[in-house]
Amino acid sequence: MKKGIVLFFVLLISTFLVFAVSAEETLAVGSKGDDVLEMKRRLQELRYIKDGSLTKKFTDQTQTSLSEFQRMNGLNETGVLDAETRELLFSDAAVSKPYPTMRPLATLPPSELPEGAALDIEGFLIGDGELIEENEEEGHWVYISRDLRVTISRGEDSSIPLVWFETDIRTRNGQAFRTVMTDSDHPGKKFQYPYVIAEREQFVLGFSDDFYAERMAHHETVGIIIRNGVIISDRTNQKSGHHLPNLDMMAQYPDGTLITYPCNEYTAEELLEKGAVNVFSFGPVLLHEGRINEMVYSYFRSIEPRQALGMIEPNHYLLISVQGRTSFSKGTALQRVAEMMKERGVTEALNLDGGNTMALIFRGKMINKMANYRNRKFVRAVTSLIGIGYTEIPADQGK
């Protein structure tokens, strides 16, 4: 009996030693076996090997992938899995291969201000009144008051082709985004064109939101919707997916902060308890805490009109509006929008409803062109809108 126990432990220790030696074995071109497969699976997790069938053979292509890992992680590019490379490869410190980025668009010049504008050190108007500049031909729109600064610049890239608008929004003294519904007693009813709503509300800037009414009207999962401190909907998806809308959300807080969340992170009641004034649900989240949502590199690749709202810091925001479905502007994927946001310093950003819902309205006039869809050129009628500021709007600004 004792002899059997001793023999068992000898075999166990021998197996362990063989495994330990195997685990430290150097792997190079020509190596074969489970260790090679394990290494290749880890390289695939870190994006150095593309998705596809994995084999137990260490090939020339495997060597190239391993060398790339070594280069990105500050190791000697030997293309050989030695002890040092193995330790880093299977650690949490291993650096993944960066996702391929899209060609950056041109940086737009700042909007020109009227000569002699009396502005303080923060760029707001000194005293009462409004400073307004509209130059559609040059693609610049400016509004400045003592507590609101909105500058819109239009960009164009004929090689894509693409037309987009970058709206820089700065606020102080409690100036904040406002949300309006066409019928607050019956949310999702009474559809109107966005420029009609913006003109009636005398918004300096108005833009389309999450278009929750479409989902409500069709008895779909609406997402968590809060407007002016009132819960409109509290039913959302159980997890954040790669379909549109995935109902990820952005909450607006009284201190000027915008924060993005996955669709299932908080309930509507919890967001109210946290102090949220408005919650928009469309998604996906594009950036959170300055990091791009990795989902946009694999999904949401369709070329469409886009609208996304982001925060650079509390009371400083960026709205990206991309034209699409036209001969002069095809639209873009969400990856480009996310990368644009990050390049411009945005830390939190959410994709809002795009397509033919996308509308950008300055002082009652929609400045983006209507998109074509199913042989019709139109902008969708909506039941709610996001806006900011008050201004006297000339009669019949319209579309």
C-alpha angles and dihedrals in degrees: 000000000000090000090055093051091049091049090050093054092046090054091045093051091045091053091049092050092049090050092047092051090047091050090056095044116124112244123206141150108317096029116129137188146062093313090060091049091049090051092049092049090054091048088051091052088054091048097246090116119045122237114275141088115335122210136194092243124103102220135177088264090053089053090052092051093047091048089053090052090051092050094049090048098047097253129130109276098238098137087225126114101231126166094273094049092045093053094051095040093059096041131093088244093069111122115228122226108265118250114252110261127218121248106278118245121234118281106247119231116243117267113266115244125216114268115264095023108165103225131163126229092277092053098253125128118272109233129353128321135059136277110212129180124173122180110163093172092058093035100242131128124176134185123173130172132157092280107018132059120181121174122176124193125186119217129196134192112179093188092072091020104240140151120189141167127221113200116193112199124190125177142177141167093048097307106152146160114286126205123209134187126202090226116016091183091057109029113204094028133103104040118210136171112270094237089054091054093045093050093048092049091045092231118180086208127014129178140171119270134197095311090224090166091074091060093042092051091051094046092243129143101287102192128227107316123180122174123186092341095311123114110234096172134004101178116102143154120292092230139012109263139180098255129097120281096020088171098236107159148216122212124206117212130198094248091063095262123140117197128184125216137180110259094257102040097097137013122236091254092051091051090051089051089052088056102257113166097185132013122194120197123196113094167105104217105242099191134009122182089349096305123117115237103251090216091077091066092062104028141031089051097147117118107241144141107279139199123187133171122209141175123224091182133330109305092011116091142169125211117195115198118182123194117223147163092050134106092247097044124029098185128238146249122265091248090069092049091050092049092048090052093049093047089055095052101261115157101182124032138163130194110236126197112298131172113078090341092070110111131163114191126187115190093337097316123106105225099187117081121247116265127231119239126168091351093307128109110213149119117236121254110237140191099218140034141186116229144159136207134010124256139160106256123208113245117270098009089147125141 
